[in-house]
Amino acid sequence: MTAVLHRAAELVGLDPDAYLRGTASGLDPRLREVAQEFAGRAASDKALRAMGYRESGSGAAFAFERTR
């Protein structure tokens, strides 16, 4: 799910890594660790495809779909 949040932040024009790190400060310590670790990954390891998701549709029909 972190990949979806990362991509969504990217789509609305935010710096996705900064967004995850900033948001993580208000999370439970374990979730904070997950968000910060994800933000530090290589770009290829943060891609939707690597996490088993894809984008589909557009506008109001836009969605992230699980592929596995």
Summary of the structure (lengths in Angstrom):
residues: 68
radius of gyration: 12.3
end to end distance: 12.9
largest distance: 35.2
contacts: 167
relative contact order: 0.18
helix: 59%
strand: 12%
